[in-house]
Amino acid sequence: VQLLESGGGSVQAGGSLKLSCTRSGSPRYSFLRCGMAWYRRPPGKDREFAASIRVDGTTTYQESVKGRFTISQDDAKDSVNLQMIRLKTEDTAVYYCAAELRSLYEGCIGTPDYWGQGTQVTVPS
């Protein structure tokens, strides 16, 4: 399973960016598509949750991005987007796409088990 992110870059405060992530490959077992998410790692800090979307369309956002970030997925549930508007300097981070694909036996637990390499988003001060 590979997750490939795109769309990162540098944008002035108040600007917009759209991140995309596409999954390729599948686990070697029958699996459930549980959901996908975006996490981010600000400079010098730990990785943190940004937004997630479950396979049923339920979305969750970190409080600081509510109203500015919108996560969406395609009908095949194999790709996820993150539309970011009114970007702030504190949104500067490496953004990671994540997916939860669980075995039928394990079931969905709400924690990603696959990660992308990350894409840099910079909002200069």
C-alpha positions as protocol buffer text, in pm:
chain_id: "A"
residue {
  index: 1
  type: VAL
  ca { x: 0 y: 0 z: 0 }
}
residue {
  index: 2
  type: GLN
  ca { x: 134 y: 340 z: -95 }
}
residue {
  index: 3
  type: LEU
  ca { x: -6 y: 683 z: -26 }
}
residue {
  index: 4
  type: LEU
  ca { x: 113 y: 957 z: -257 }
}
residue {
  index: 5
  type: GLU
  ca { x: 58 y: 1318 z: -152 }
}
residue {
  index: 6
  type: SER
  ca { x: 68 y: 1622 z: -377 }
}
residue {
  index: 7
  type: GLY
  ca { x: -19 y: 1989 z: -366 }
}
residue {
  index: 8
  type: GLY
  ca { x: 212 y: 2123 z: -100 }
}
residue {
  index: 9
  type: GLY
  ca { x: 400 y: 2448 z: -139 }
}
residue {
  index: 10
  type: SER
  ca { x: 445 y: 2797 z: -7 }
}
residue {
  index: 11
  type: VAL
  ca { x: 158 y: 3043 z: 16 }
}
residue {
  index: 12
  type: GLN
  ca { x: 113 y: 3380 z: 182 }
}
residue {
  index: 13
  type: ALA
  ca { x: -96 y: 3409 z: 494 }
}
residue {
  index: 14
  type: GLY
  ca { x: -460 y: 3423 z: 402 }
}
residue {
  index: 15
  type: GLY
  ca { x: -406 y: 3217 z: 90 }
}
residue {
  index: 16
  type: SER
  ca { x: -529 y: 2872 z: -8 }
}
residue {
  index: 17
  type: LEU
  ca { x: -382 y: 2535 z: -96 }
}
residue {
  index: 18
  type: LYS
  ca { x: -530 y: 2200 z: -182 }
}
residue {
  index: 19
  type: LEU
  ca { x: -357 y: 1878 z: -86 }
}
residue {
  index: 20
  type: SER
  ca { x: -437 y: 1550 z: -255 }
}
residue {
  index: 21
  type: CYS
  ca { x: -352 y: 1193 z: -167 }
}
residue {
  index: 22
  type: THR
  ca { x: -405 y: 879 z: -371 }
}
residue {
  index: 23
  type: ARG
  ca { x: -376 y: 526 z: -245 }
}
residue {
  index: 24
  type: SER
  ca { x: -229 y: 258 z: -466 }
}
residue {
  index: 25
  type: GLY
  ca { x: -202 y: -108 z: -382 }
}
residue {
  index: 26
  type: SER
  ca { x: -396 y: -310 z: -129 }
}
residue {
  index: 27
  type: PRO
  ca { x: -317 y: -526 z: 173 }
}
residue {
  index: 28
  type: ARG
  ca { x: -267 y: -897 z: 106 }
}
residue {
  index: 29
  type: TYR
  ca { x: -584 y: -984 z: 287 }
}
residue {
  index: 30
  type: SER
  ca { x: -950 y: -899 z: 270 }
}
residue {
  index: 31
  type: PHE
  ca { x: -976 y: -555 z: 422 }
}
residue {
  index: 32
  type: LEU
  ca { x: -1213 y: -282 z: 527 }
}
residue {
  index: 33
  type: ARG
  ca { x: -1175 y: 73 z: 400 }
}
residue {
  index: 34
  type: CYS
  ca { x: -1220 y: 249 z: 732 }
}
residue {
  index: 35
  type: GLY
  ca { x: -1117 y: 604 z: 647 }
}
residue {
  index: 36
  type: MET
  ca { x: -844 y: 845 z: 556 }
}
residue {
  index: 37
  type: ALA
  ca { x: -692 y: 1140 z: 732 }
}
residue {
  index: 38
  type: TRP
  ca { x: -441 y: 1420 z: 724 }
}
residue {
  index: 39
  type: TYR
  ca { x: -189 y: 1472 z: 1000 }
}
residue {
  index: 40
  type: ARG
  ca { x: 77 y: 1739 z: 1019 }
}
residue {
  index: 41
  type: ARG
  ca { x: 410 y: 1797 z: 1190 }
}
residue {
  index: 42
  type: PRO
  ca { x: 487 y: 2163 z: 1259 }
}
residue {
  index: 43
  type: PRO
  ca { x: 857 y: 2257 z: 1282 }
}
residue {
  index: 44
  type: GLY
  ca { x: 1005 y: 2130 z: 1608 }
}
residue {
  index: 45
  type: LYS
  ca { x: 682 y: 1967 z: 1721 }
}
residue {
  index: 46
  type: ASP
  ca { x: 525 y: 1625 z: 1726 }
}
residue {
  index: 47
  type: ARG
  ca { x: 293 y: 1505 z: 1455 }
}
residue {
  index: 48
  type: GLU
  ca { x: -66 y: 1607 z: 1520 }
}
residue {
  index: 49
  type: PHE
  ca { x: -406 y: 1524 z: 1383 }
}
residue {
  index: 50
  type: ALA
  ca { x: -555 y: 1770 z: 1134 }
}
residue {
  index: 51
  type: ALA
  ca { x: -863 y: 1614 z: 975 }
}
residue {
  index: 52
  type: SER
  ca { x: -1018 y: 1279 z: 898 }
}
residue {
  index: 53
  type: ILE
  ca { x: -1300 y: 1131 z: 697 }
}
residue {
  index: 54
  type: ARG
  ca { x: -1459 y: 795 z: 757 }
}
residue {
  index: 55
  type: VAL
  ca { x: -1585 y: 576 z: 478 }
}
residue {
  index: 56
  type: ASP
  ca { x: -1940 y: 683 z: 561 }
}
residue {
  index: 57
  type: GLY
  ca { x: -1841 y: 1047 z: 506 }
}
residue {
  index: 58
  type: THR
  ca { x: -1817 y: 1149 z: 871 }
}
residue {
  index: 59
  type: THR
  ca { x: -1554 y: 1418 z: 912 }
}
residue {
  index: 60
  type: THR
  ca { x: -1354 y: 1531 z: 1213 }
}
residue {
  index: 61
  type: TYR
  ca { x: -1127 y: 1833 z: 1241 }
}
residue {
  index: 62
  type: GLN
  ca { x: -871 y: 1964 z: 1480 }
}
residue {
  index: 63
  type: GLU
  ca { x: -1020 y: 2264 z: 1652 }
}
residue {
  index: 64
  type: SER
  ca { x: -766 y: 2507 z: 1507 }
}
residue {
  index: 65
  type: VAL
  ca { x: -855 y: 2422 z: 1147 }
}
residue {
  index: 66
  type: LYS
  ca { x: -1233 y: 2407 z: 1174 }
}
residue {
  index: 67
  type: GLY
  ca { x: -1397 y: 2638 z: 925 }
}
residue {
  index: 68
  type: ARG
  ca { x: -1076 y: 2671 z: 723 }
}
residue {
  index: 69
  type: PHE
  ca { x: -994 y: 2314 z: 618 }
}
residue {
  index: 70
  type: THR
  ca { x: -1226 y: 2079 z: 433 }
}
residue {
  index: 71
  type: ILE
  ca { x: -1149 y: 1711 z: 386 }
}
residue {
  index: 72
  type: SER
  ca { x: -1319 y: 1516 z: 109 }
}
residue {
  index: 73
  type: GLN
  ca { x: -1284 y: 1178 z: -57 }
}
residue {
  index: 74
  type: ASP
  ca { x: -1361 y: 1040 z: -399 }
}
residue {
  index: 75
  type: ASP
  ca { x: -1638 y: 791 z: -464 }
}
residue {
  index: 76
  type: ALA
  ca { x: -1397 y: 500 z: -484 }
}
residue {
  index: 77
  type: LYS
  ca { x: -1260 y: 596 z: -141 }
}
residue {
  index: 78
  type: ASP
  ca { x: -910 y: 563 z: -276 }
}
residue {
  index: 79
  type: SER
  ca { x: -813 y: 928 z: -261 }
}
residue {
  index: 80
  type: VAL
  ca { x: -861 y: 1214 z: -21 }
}
residue {
  index: 81
  type: ASN
  ca { x: -825 y: 1589 z: -55 }
}
residue {
  index: 82
  type: LEU
  ca { x: -765 y: 1865 z: 195 }
}
residue {
  index: 83
  type: GLN
  ca { x: -879 y: 2209 z: 88 }
}
residue {
  index: 84
  type: MET
  ca { x: -714 y: 2472 z: 306 }
}
residue {
  index: 85
  type: ILE
  ca { x: -823 y: 2836 z: 305 }
}
residue {
  index: 86
  type: ARG
  ca { x: -728 y: 3140 z: 513 }
}
residue {
  index: 87
  type: LEU
  ca { x: -395 y: 2979 z: 588 }
}
residue {
  index: 88
  type: LYS
  ca { x: -199 y: 3101 z: 887 }
}
residue {
  index: 89
  type: THR
  ca { x: 171 y: 3091 z: 968 }
}
residue {
  index: 90
  type: GLU
  ca { x: 96 y: 2830 z: 1233 }
}
residue {
  index: 91
  type: ASP
  ca { x: -31 y: 2599 z: 959 }
}
residue {
  index: 92
  type: THR
  ca { x: 327 y: 2559 z: 840 }
}
residue {
  index: 93
  type: ALA
  ca { x: 406 y: 2189 z: 867 }
}
residue {
  index: 94
  type: VAL
  ca { x: 476 y: 1869 z: 683 }
}
residue {
  index: 95
  type: TYR
  ca { x: 137 y: 1724 z: 602 }
}
residue {
  index: 96
  type: TYR
  ca { x: 96 y: 1348 z: 600 }
}
residue {
  index: 97
  type: CYS
  ca { x: -179 y: 1149 z: 438 }
}
residue {
  index: 98
  type: ALA
  ca { x: -292 y: 848 z: 637 }
}
residue {
  index: 99
  type: ALA
  ca { x: -525 y: 558 z: 574 }
}
residue {
  index: 100
  type: GLU
  ca { x: -688 y: 295 z: 790 }
}
residue {
  index: 101
  type: LEU
  ca { x: -729 y: -38 z: 615 }
}
residue {
  index: 102
  type: ARG
  ca { x: -812 y: -313 z: 859 }
}
residue {
  index: 103
  type: SER
  ca { x: -868 y: -684 z: 825 }
}
residue {
  index: 104
  type: LEU
  ca { x: -1222 y: -811 z: 848 }
}
residue {
  index: 105
  type: TYR
  ca { x: -1122 y: -984 z: 1170 }
}
residue {
  index: 106
  type: GLU
  ca { x: -976 y: -673 z: 1333 }
}
residue {
  index: 107
  type: GLY
  ca { x: -1236 y: -422 z: 1220 }
}
residue {
  index: 108
  type: CYS
  ca { x: -1196 y: -46 z: 1215 }
}
residue {
  index: 109
  type: ILE
  ca { x: -1041 y: 105 z: 1527 }
}
residue {
  index: 110
  type: GLY
  ca { x: -1004 y: 468 z: 1418 }
}
residue {
  index: 111
  type: THR
  ca { x: -626 y: 472 z: 1395 }
}
residue {
  index: 112
  type: PRO
  ca { x: -434 y: 493 z: 1067 }
}
residue {
  index: 113
  type: ASP
  ca { x: -205 y: 207 z: 976 }
}
residue {
  index: 114
  type: TYR
  ca { x: -63 y: 340 z: 650 }
}
residue {
  index: 115
  type: TRP
  ca { x: 121 y: 667 z: 599 }
}
residue {
  index: 116
  type: GLY
  ca { x: 246 y: 878 z: 312 }
}
residue {
  index: 117
  type: GLN
  ca { x: 587 y: 1041 z: 296 }
}
residue {
  index: 118
  type: GLY
  ca { x: 455 y: 1389 z: 362 }
}
residue {
  index: 119
  type: THR
  ca { x: 433 y: 1715 z: 171 }
}
residue {
  index: 120
  type: GLN
  ca { x: 558 y: 2051 z: 294 }
}
residue {
  index: 121
  type: VAL
  ca { x: 320 y: 2341 z: 343 }
}
residue {
  index: 122
  type: THR
  ca { x: 482 y: 2673 z: 427 }
}
residue {
  index: 123
  type: VAL
  ca { x: 301 y: 2991 z: 522 }
}
residue {
  index: 124
  type: PRO
  ca { x: 572 y: 3255 z: 573 }
}
residue {
  index: 125
  type: SER
  ca { x: 537 y: 3508 z: 851 }
}
